[in-house]
Amino acid sequence: MSATLVPSCGAWWGVSTPTGTDGVAAFERMTGARTDIYHGYHRIGQMFPTSSEIALANDPTGHRYLLLSLMPTTRHTWAQVAAGAEDAYLNRLARHIRSTYNKPFFLTIHHEPENDVVARAGSGMQAKDFRAMFRHVVHRLRNRGVDNAVFVVNFQGTQKFHLEKWWPTMYPGDDVVDWIAWDSYSCVKPKNGPCRDFAGMMNVRFSKRSPWPGMYNYMSSHHGNKPFMVAEFGVYNTHDKRKAAVIRSALSQASSFPKVKAIAYWNSGTRRLARVTPGSTAATALSRWASSSLFRQQVP
């Protein structure tokens, strides 16, 4: 394993649950496999890792890595955060991390930012403002002594945004990005067509004639020196057998995407349910995938 938590072989297996840390044990019982990563979410003003997250990471029966997502712009624009509007909070957060948690952990800053871009000049939410905000937060935390955060830029990964002229200007820079992540779901509109298999989820394209090559292909071409992560992976509301088929495709196709070094299942959702029901055909498929050789390595 590298200093930025890249596994020496295979990939890390993770989960996000609707009940936070409490749902991890139930998910592991369903799959029969331990998770390597817990994916949690925090808003501006919150201190993290929380005591429950730390307990989960330090579980004596098996350690886990934390993948924590910070949404730093609920009170200010990206441009305002980049100019220092949340520095007082970031200073407190840095002190909290230094005093409570000294193990390496993944930290995402404003996941799925493409969805929040306001391209209008002066909006404070242009793509270039995201880049400036991300860089500012990373430098602020590093300069305040946070040396155990592995920084992850987490995109949405859909063609809708990535054909925009502003898309190439969003990337924060290799010096502040350790991993590149995106979120990928299948059966988003199951009534309108077939569900995408794993390969289709890694490179979502609306048309075979589209100039967009798909997220995995694009990132491999432009930032192939970075490890990739699917920070949210899920199959939305659909028939159990269709959901199982998508998950089975992951078991057979994931090895074709060797740059993906971590996958976290989104076992959550209310409006569009991605949870897998225990005892279902999909649960059996998920168990086989989670127990496969791809996720054989263990968190030290």
Legacy VTK file of the C-alpha trace (Angstrom):
# vtk DataFile Version 3.0
C-alpha trace
ASCII
DATASET POLYDATA
POINTS 300 float
0.000 0.000 0.000
1.271 3.462 -0.894
1.386 6.624 1.230
-1.823 7.754 -0.474
-3.597 4.480 0.399
-3.395 2.886 -3.036
-3.634 -0.899 -2.524
-0.743 -2.935 -3.874
-3.225 -5.173 -5.697
-6.945 -5.227 -6.327
-9.173 -2.540 -4.830
-10.750 -1.408 -1.569
-14.412 -2.276 -0.915
-16.593 0.324 0.779
-20.127 1.370 1.638
-22.335 4.318 2.467
-25.485 3.487 4.422
-28.678 5.441 5.242
-28.042 5.059 8.975
-24.418 6.114 8.836
-21.936 4.069 10.809
-24.728 1.994 12.386
-25.601 0.481 9.021
-22.162 -0.934 8.267
-22.573 -4.075 10.387
-25.901 -4.909 8.723
-24.393 -4.410 5.275
-21.486 -6.675 6.147
-23.841 -9.353 7.466
-25.770 -9.234 4.207
-22.679 -9.521 2.013
-20.664 -11.782 4.289
-17.629 -9.594 3.629
-15.906 -6.854 5.586
-15.780 -3.355 4.198
-12.471 -1.553 3.833
-13.975 1.937 3.548
-16.819 3.768 5.259
-18.146 6.716 3.223
-19.631 9.504 5.351
-20.803 13.043 4.617
-20.388 16.330 6.508
-21.482 19.916 6.042
-19.716 23.144 6.856
-19.479 23.764 10.592
-19.319 20.096 11.548
-16.281 18.578 13.218
-15.097 15.241 11.896
-14.123 12.466 12.077
-16.833 11.914 14.663
-16.424 9.551 17.597
-18.563 6.924 15.865
-16.517 7.209 12.667
-13.292 6.846 14.621
-14.677 3.804 16.435
-15.586 2.245 13.099
-12.123 2.920 11.697
-10.452 1.456 14.790
-12.733 -1.578 15.074
-10.602 -4.229 16.855
-12.105 -6.961 14.667
-10.816 -5.221 11.545
-9.755 -1.686 10.689
-11.415 0.471 8.030
-10.465 3.608 6.169
-12.697 6.650 6.385
-13.824 8.378 3.192
-15.312 11.642 4.414
-16.993 14.161 2.160
-17.040 17.838 3.154
-19.544 20.243 1.602
-17.871 23.601 2.367
-20.170 25.905 0.386
-23.586 25.804 2.047
-23.043 29.332 3.401
-20.793 30.848 0.750
-19.913 30.508 -2.913
-16.811 28.704 -4.098
-15.164 32.046 -4.809
-15.914 33.280 -1.288
-14.495 30.135 0.300
-11.407 30.466 -1.891
-11.045 34.044 -0.622
-11.089 32.897 3.013
-14.750 33.099 4.053
-14.561 29.756 5.888
-10.987 29.951 7.142
-12.062 30.161 10.787
-14.002 26.916 10.402
-11.152 25.246 8.517
-8.762 26.247 11.304
-11.050 24.636 13.903
-11.432 21.548 11.754
-7.658 21.239 11.408
-7.238 21.444 15.192
-9.948 18.816 15.659
-8.349 16.401 13.188
-4.893 16.848 14.705
-6.175 16.233 18.231
-8.512 13.304 17.554
-7.304 11.280 14.575
-3.779 10.594 13.363
-4.443 7.799 10.874
-4.647 8.435 7.126
-8.133 9.013 5.728
-9.728 10.024 2.447
-11.200 13.535 2.239
-13.455 14.754 -0.558
-14.220 18.466 -0.942
-17.648 19.268 -2.452
-18.574 16.078 -4.272
-20.301 16.209 -7.666
-19.385 19.871 -8.269
-20.394 19.886 -11.950
-24.026 19.876 -10.843
-23.549 23.193 -9.015
-21.664 25.177 -11.637
-23.185 28.546 -12.519
-21.301 29.526 -15.647
-22.309 33.197 -15.437
-19.359 35.535 -14.832
-19.349 36.854 -11.281
-21.538 34.075 -9.887
-18.739 32.793 -7.695
-19.730 29.301 -8.795
-17.912 29.001 -12.100
-15.748 25.964 -12.788
-12.618 28.006 -12.153
-14.040 28.987 -8.750
-14.377 25.327 -7.790
-10.750 24.780 -8.691
-9.686 27.762 -6.568
-11.870 26.667 -3.646
-10.551 23.100 -3.676
-6.960 24.299 -3.757
-7.558 26.783 -0.954
-9.143 24.197 1.352
-6.343 21.695 0.755
-3.623 24.275 1.377
-5.403 25.642 4.446
-5.643 22.217 6.073
-2.118 21.204 5.106
-0.677 24.476 6.397
-2.487 23.911 9.697
-0.811 20.561 10.209
-3.276 18.113 8.669
-0.841 15.692 7.067
-2.985 12.542 7.187
-5.696 13.570 4.709
-5.622 11.889 1.299
-7.464 14.340 -0.937
-10.045 13.097 -3.420
-11.771 15.128 -6.128
-15.190 13.520 -6.597
-16.989 14.301 -9.857
-20.472 13.295 -10.945
-19.125 11.687 -14.080
-21.962 12.193 -16.563
-21.798 13.357 -20.161
-24.290 16.181 -19.558
-21.655 18.401 -17.965
-18.459 17.129 -19.488
-19.202 18.454 -22.956
-19.372 21.990 -21.543
-16.499 24.318 -22.423
-15.811 24.919 -18.739
-15.314 21.240 -17.865
-11.506 21.076 -18.408
-11.004 24.038 -16.047
-12.520 22.253 -13.021
-9.626 19.937 -12.217
-7.855 21.357 -9.141
-4.336 20.182 -10.039
-2.158 17.144 -9.441
-0.419 18.787 -6.473
-3.668 18.884 -4.456
-5.394 15.755 -5.795
-4.341 12.291 -4.612
-7.283 10.302 -6.044
-9.908 10.989 -8.705
-13.423 9.729 -7.987
-16.804 9.786 -9.635
-20.274 8.472 -8.818
-21.952 5.939 -11.065
-25.462 4.473 -11.027
-27.315 2.030 -13.223
-31.042 1.755 -13.974
-31.408 5.501 -13.449
-34.394 5.453 -15.812
-35.200 1.740 -16.039
-38.468 2.299 -17.926
-36.647 4.070 -20.749
-34.245 1.325 -21.667
-31.912 -1.379 -20.420
-29.760 -0.909 -17.347
-26.069 -0.272 -17.961
-23.650 -3.028 -17.030
-20.472 -2.266 -15.089
-18.489 -1.377 -18.196
-21.226 1.006 -19.279
-21.266 2.603 -15.830
-17.539 3.288 -15.964
-17.941 5.114 -19.280
-21.471 6.527 -19.358
-22.254 7.915 -22.805
-25.632 9.040 -24.121
-24.778 8.033 -27.679
-22.164 5.942 -29.454
-21.521 8.992 -31.632
-20.876 11.257 -28.657
-17.472 12.982 -28.546
-17.394 12.263 -24.802
-15.385 9.037 -24.305
-16.716 8.258 -20.848
-15.278 9.086 -17.437
-12.819 6.213 -17.076
-11.476 6.722 -20.585
-11.252 10.505 -20.186
-9.453 10.374 -16.862
-7.123 7.633 -18.083
-6.093 9.887 -20.981
-5.799 13.127 -19.010
-4.852 12.053 -15.471
-3.729 8.462 -15.816
-1.074 8.917 -13.130
-3.778 9.068 -10.439
-5.704 6.185 -8.848
-9.455 6.155 -9.509
-12.324 5.539 -7.134
-16.041 4.973 -7.646
-17.162 6.824 -4.520
-20.848 5.996 -5.043
-21.815 2.846 -6.936
-25.425 1.733 -7.020
-28.335 0.272 -8.925
-31.583 2.220 -8.614
-35.160 0.983 -8.311
-35.675 -1.905 -10.647
-36.641 -5.569 -10.624
-34.435 -7.636 -8.321
-33.175 -9.808 -11.187
-32.149 -6.750 -13.227
-30.320 -5.310 -10.231
-28.571 -8.650 -9.717
-27.555 -8.756 -13.385
-25.834 -5.369 -13.108
-23.957 -6.461 -9.990
-22.937 -9.747 -11.613
-21.514 -7.769 -14.519
-19.266 -5.971 -12.030
-17.874 -9.298 -10.869
-16.896 -10.245 -14.410
-15.922 -6.818 -15.807
-14.208 -4.898 -12.991
-10.808 -6.390 -13.802
-10.953 -4.597 -17.162
-10.688 -1.264 -15.315
-7.436 -1.668 -13.369
-7.085 2.017 -12.496
-10.190 1.769 -10.270
-8.656 1.101 -6.867
-11.710 1.600 -4.635
-15.471 1.106 -4.976
-18.066 2.113 -2.366
-21.598 0.779 -2.714
-24.362 3.353 -2.117
-26.665 1.198 -0.004
-28.977 4.115 0.603
-31.507 6.388 -0.989
-35.116 7.394 -0.426
-36.495 8.868 -3.641
-34.514 6.502 -5.855
-33.699 3.479 -3.766
-30.343 1.824 -4.378
-30.372 -0.351 -1.263
-30.012 -4.089 -1.691
-32.562 -6.184 0.217
-31.149 -9.021 2.347
-32.066 -12.426 0.962
-32.657 -11.100 -2.551
-31.018 -12.288 -5.749
-29.181 -8.967 -5.852
-27.853 -9.569 -2.331
-26.438 -12.921 -3.436
-24.733 -11.256 -6.400
-23.375 -8.475 -4.180
-22.036 -11.041 -1.710
-20.147 -12.856 -4.458
-18.649 -9.629 -5.727
-17.682 -8.340 -2.266
-16.047 -11.693 -1.458
-14.143 -11.893 -4.737
-10.374 -11.738 -5.123
-10.632 -8.101 -6.265
-11.206 -7.039 -2.644
-8.985 -9.609 -0.937
-6.437 -7.195 0.596
-6.997 -5.967 4.159
-6.702 -2.562 5.806
-3.667 -2.645 8.139
LINES 1 301
300 0 1 2 3 4 5 6 7 8 9 10 11 12 13 14 15 16 17 18 19 20 21 22 23 24 25 26 27 28 29 30 31 32 33 34 35 36 37 38 39 40 41 42 43 44 45 46 47 48 49 50 51 52 53 54 55 56 57 58 59 60 61 62 63 64 65 66 67 68 69 70 71 72 73 74 75 76 77 78 79 80 81 82 83 84 85 86 87 88 89 90 91 92 93 94 95 96 97 98 99 100 101 102 103 104 105 106 107 108 109 110 111 112 113 114 115 116 117 118 119 120 121 122 123 124 125 126 127 128 129 130 131 132 133 134 135 136 137 138 139 140 141 142 143 144 145 146 147 148 149 150 151 152 153 154 155 156 157 158 159 160 161 162 163 164 165 166 167 168 169 170 171 172 173 174 175 176 177 178 179 180 181 182 183 184 185 186 187 188 189 190 191 192 193 194 195 196 197 198 199 200 201 202 203 204 205 206 207 208 209 210 211 212 213 214 215 216 217 218 219 220 221 222 223 224 225 226 227 228 229 230 231 232 233 234 235 236 237 238 239 240 241 242 243 244 245 246 247 248 249 250 251 252 253 254 255 256 257 258 259 260 261 262 263 264 265 266 267 268 269 270 271 272 273 274 275 276 277 278 279 280 281 282 283 284 285 286 287 288 289 290 291 292 293 294 295 296 297 298 299
